[in-house]
């Protein structure tokens, strides 16, 4: 996969940019989950709880921005230009609401009592495991179902950031 030349640049196909964003979000979720493993050391030897909260809030915010951006951007444009995709887009938007509920539970758990409590860490890990499974299924389905249609969008349909809520990562 070739990196996008820059945020908003349409040199790289929109479908590829979506896959790049998904890849980055998958990596961030894996890092977040790894930070909860027993014996995990926070970056720079910092406070584990503070690091977990910061990383969780950052990841949760990025995932929410992505899904909100898709709902109001890419899905809206695709529904206009490829009406046959409307049932698929409705299913993907439904997934977004399900994922949002899990993200909120994770945020509440991380904001709660200290994660030094093994039971609290186990609850967060369980929620992250569920989130990982759903996100993986959702991203895979989304990529199979709409990447070709995204690549066919007219040039003025919008930038990746406008359509997806996030710019592709600068690899």
C-alpha positions as a Markdown table, in Angstrom:
| # | Residue | x | y | z |
|---|---|---|---|---|
| 1 | Unk | 0.0 | 0.0 | 0.0 |
| 2 | Unk | 1.4 | 3.4 | -0.9 |
| 3 | Unk | 1.0 | 6.2 | 1.6 |
| 4 | Unk | -1.1 | 9.2 | 0.7 |
| 5 | Unk | 1.0 | 12.3 | -0.2 |
| 6 | Unk | -0.8 | 14.4 | 2.4 |
| 7 | Unk | -4.1 | 15.1 | 4.1 |
| 8 | Unk | -6.8 | 15.8 | 1.7 |
| 9 | Unk | -4.8 | 14.9 | -1.3 |
| 10 | Unk | -6.7 | 12.8 | -3.9 |
| 11 | Unk | -3.6 | 11.4 | -5.5 |
| 12 | Unk | -4.3 | 8.2 | -3.6 |
| 13 | Unk | -7.7 | 6.6 | -4.2 |
| 14 | Unk | -10.3 | 7.3 | -1.5 |
| 15 | Unk | -10.7 | 3.5 | -0.9 |
| 16 | Unk | -7.0 | 3.2 | -0.2 |
| 17 | Unk | -7.2 | 6.1 | 2.2 |
| 18 | Unk | -10.0 | 4.4 | 4.1 |
| 19 | Unk | -8.0 | 1.2 | 4.4 |
| 20 | Unk | -5.0 | 3.3 | 5.6 |
| 21 | Unk | -7.1 | 4.9 | 8.3 |
| 22 | Unk | -8.5 | 1.5 | 9.4 |
| 23 | Unk | -5.0 | 0.0 | 9.5 |
| 24 | Unk | -3.9 | 2.9 | 11.8 |
| 25 | Unk | -6.9 | 2.5 | 14.1 |
| 26 | Unk | -6.3 | -1.3 | 14.3 |
| 27 | Unk | -2.7 | -0.6 | 15.3 |
| 28 | Unk | -3.8 | 2.0 | 17.9 |
| 29 | Unk | -6.3 | -0.4 | 19.4 |
| 30 | Unk | -3.7 | -3.2 | 19.6 |
| 31 | Unk | -1.3 | -0.7 | 21.4 |
| 32 | Unk | -4.1 | 0.3 | 23.8 |
| 33 | Unk | -4.9 | -3.3 | 24.6 |
| 34 | Unk | -1.2 | -4.2 | 25.1 |
| 35 | Unk | -0.9 | -1.3 | 27.6 |
| 36 | Unk | -3.3 | -3.2 | 29.9 |
| 37 | Unk | -1.4 | -6.5 | 29.8 |
| 38 | Unk | 0.1 | -7.4 | 33.2 |
| 39 | Unk | 3.6 | -6.1 | 33.4 |
| 40 | Unk | 3.1 | -3.5 | 30.6 |
| 41 | Unk | 5.4 | -0.5 | 31.1 |
| 42 | Unk | 4.0 | 2.9 | 30.2 |
| 43 | Unk | 5.9 | 5.1 | 27.7 |
| 44 | Unk | 8.8 | 7.0 | 29.3 |
| 45 | Unk | 8.3 | 5.1 | 32.5 |
| 46 | Unk | 5.3 | 7.3 | 33.3 |
| 47 | Unk | 2.3 | 6.7 | 35.4 |
| 48 | Unk | 0.5 | 3.6 | 34.0 |
| 49 | Unk | -3.0 | 4.9 | 34.8 |
| 50 | Unk | -2.4 | 8.3 | 33.4 |
| 51 | Unk | -0.9 | 6.8 | 30.3 |
| 52 | Unk | -3.8 | 4.4 | 29.9 |
| 53 | Unk | -6.4 | 7.1 | 30.3 |
| 54 | Unk | -4.6 | 9.4 | 27.8 |
| 55 | Unk | -4.2 | 6.6 | 25.2 |
| 56 | Unk | -7.7 | 5.4 | 25.7 |
| 57 | Unk | -9.2 | 8.9 | 25.3 |
| 58 | Unk | -7.0 | 9.6 | 22.3 |
| 59 | Unk | -8.0 | 6.3 | 20.6 |
| 60 | Unk | -11.7 | 6.6 | 21.5 |
| 61 | Unk | -11.8 | 10.1 | 20.2 |
| 62 | Unk | -10.2 | 9.2 | 16.9 |
| 63 | Unk | -12.5 | 6.2 | 16.4 |
| 64 | Unk | -15.6 | 8.3 | 17.2 |
| 65 | Unk | -14.4 | 11.1 | 14.9 |
| 66 | Unk | -13.9 | 8.5 | 12.1 |
| 67 | Unk | -17.4 | 7.0 | 12.5 |
| 68 | Unk | -19.1 | 10.4 | 12.9 |
| 69 | Unk | -17.2 | 11.6 | 9.8 |
| 70 | Unk | -18.3 | 8.6 | 7.8 |
| 71 | Unk | -21.9 | 8.9 | 8.8 |
| 72 | Unk | -22.0 | 12.6 | 7.8 |
| 73 | Unk | -19.5 | 12.5 | 5.0 |
| 74 | Unk | -18.7 | 9.3 | 3.0 |
| 75 | Unk | -22.0 | 7.5 | 3.7 |
| 76 | Unk | -24.1 | 10.6 | 2.7 |
| 77 | Unk | -22.1 | 11.0 | -0.6 |
| 78 | Unk | -22.3 | 7.3 | -1.4 |
| 79 | Unk | -26.0 | 7.2 | -0.7 |
| 80 | Unk | -26.5 | 10.0 | -3.2 |
| 81 | Unk | -24.2 | 8.6 | -5.9 |
| 82 | Unk | -24.7 | 4.8 | -5.3 |
| 83 | Unk | -28.3 | 4.4 | -4.0 |
| 84 | Unk | -28.0 | 0.6 | -4.2 |
| 85 | Unk | -25.5 | 0.8 | -1.3 |
| 86 | Unk | -28.1 | 2.4 | 1.1 |
| 87 | Unk | -28.9 | -0.9 | 2.9 |
| 88 | Unk | -25.2 | -1.5 | 3.4 |
| 89 | Unk | -24.6 | 2.0 | 4.6 |
| 90 | Unk | -27.5 | 1.7 | 7.1 |
| 91 | Unk | -25.9 | -1.5 | 8.4 |
| 92 | Unk | -22.5 | 0.2 | 8.8 |
| 93 | Unk | -24.2 | 3.2 | 10.6 |
| 94 | Unk | -25.9 | 0.7 | 12.9 |
| 95 | Unk | -22.5 | -0.8 | 13.6 |
| 96 | Unk | -21.2 | 2.7 | 14.5 |
| 97 | Unk | -23.9 | 3.1 | 17.1 |
| 98 | Unk | -23.0 | -0.3 | 18.6 |
| 99 | Unk | -19.3 | 0.5 | 18.6 |
| 100 | Unk | -20.0 | 3.9 | 20.2 |
| 101 | Unk | -21.8 | 2.2 | 23.1 |
| 102 | Unk | -18.7 | 0.0 | 23.8 |
| 103 | Unk | -16.4 | 3.1 | 23.5 |
| 104 | Unk | -18.5 | 4.9 | 26.1 |
| 105 | Unk | -18.3 | 1.9 | 28.5 |
| 106 | Unk | -14.5 | 1.8 | 28.1 |
| 107 | Unk | -14.2 | 5.5 | 28.7 |
| 108 | Unk | -16.3 | 5.2 | 31.8 |
| 109 | Unk | -14.2 | 2.3 | 33.1 |
| 110 | Unk | -10.9 | 4.1 | 32.4 |
| 111 | Unk | -12.2 | 7.3 | 34.1 |
| 112 | Unk | -13.4 | 5.3 | 37.1 |
| 113 | Unk | -11.4 | 3.9 | 40.1 |
| 114 | Unk | -7.7 | 3.3 | 39.6 |
| 115 | Unk | -6.8 | 0.7 | 37.0 |
| 116 | Unk | -4.3 | -0.7 | 39.4 |
| 117 | Unk | -7.3 | -2.8 | 40.6 |
| 118 | Unk | -6.9 | -6.1 | 38.7 |
| 119 | Unk | -10.7 | -6.4 | 38.4 |
| 120 | Unk | -11.0 | -3.0 | 36.8 |
| 121 | Unk | -8.2 | -3.8 | 34.4 |
| 122 | Unk | -9.9 | -7.1 | 33.6 |
| 123 | Unk | -13.2 | -5.3 | 32.8 |
| 124 | Unk | -11.4 | -2.8 | 30.5 |
| 125 | Unk | -9.6 | -5.7 | 28.8 |
| 126 | Unk | -12.9 | -7.6 | 28.3 |
| 127 | Unk | -14.5 | -4.5 | 26.7 |
| 128 | Unk | -11.4 | -4.0 | 24.5 |
| 129 | Unk | -11.6 | -7.6 | 23.4 |
| 130 | Unk | -15.2 | -7.1 | 22.4 |
| 131 | Unk | -14.4 | -3.8 | 20.7 |
| 132 | Unk | -11.5 | -5.4 | 18.8 |
| 133 | Unk | -13.8 | -8.2 | 17.5 |
| 134 | Unk | -16.5 | -5.9 | 16.4 |
| 135 | Unk | -14.2 | -3.3 | 14.9 |
| 136 | Unk | -12.3 | -6.0 | 13.0 |
| 137 | Unk | -15.6 | -7.4 | 11.6 |
| 138 | Unk | -16.9 | -3.9 | 10.8 |
| 139 | Unk | -13.8 | -2.6 | 9.1 |
| 140 | Unk | -13.5 | -5.8 | 7.0 |
| 141 | Unk | -17.1 | -5.6 | 5.9 |
| 142 | Unk | -16.8 | -1.9 | 5.2 |
| 143 | Unk | -13.7 | -2.4 | 3.1 |
| 144 | Unk | -15.3 | -5.2 | 1.1 |
| 145 | Unk | -18.6 | -3.4 | 0.6 |
| 146 | Unk | -17.7 | 0.2 | -0.3 |
| 147 | Unk | -14.0 | 0.6 | -1.3 |
| 148 | Unk | -14.8 | 0.2 | -5.0 |
| 149 | Unk | -17.6 | 2.7 | -4.8 |
| 150 | Unk | -15.4 | 5.2 | -2.9 |
| 151 | Unk | -12.7 | 4.9 | -5.6 |
| 152 | Unk | -15.4 | 5.7 | -8.2 |
| 153 | Unk | -16.5 | 8.9 | -6.5 |
| 154 | Unk | -16.2 | 12.2 | -8.4 |
| 155 | Unk | -13.1 | 14.2 | -7.7 |
| 156 | Unk | -15.0 | 17.0 | -5.9 |
| 157 | Unk | -16.8 | 14.6 | -3.5 |
| 158 | Unk | -14.5 | 15.7 | -0.7 |
| 159 | Unk | -11.2 | 15.0 | 0.9 |
| 160 | Unk | -10.4 | 11.9 | 3.0 |
| 161 | Unk | -10.7 | 14.0 | 6.2 |
| 162 | Unk | -14.1 | 15.5 | 5.1 |
| 163 | Unk | -15.4 | 12.0 | 4.2 |
| 164 | Unk | -13.9 | 9.9 | 7.0 |
| 165 | Unk | -13.5 | 12.3 | 9.9 |
| 166 | Unk | -9.7 | 11.7 | 9.9 |
| 167 | Unk | -6.9 | 12.2 | 7.5 |
| 168 | Unk | -4.9 | 9.1 | 6.5 |
| 169 | Unk | -1.8 | 8.7 | 8.7 |
| 170 | Unk | 1.5 | 10.0 | 7.4 |
| 171 | Unk | 3.4 | 6.7 | 7.3 |
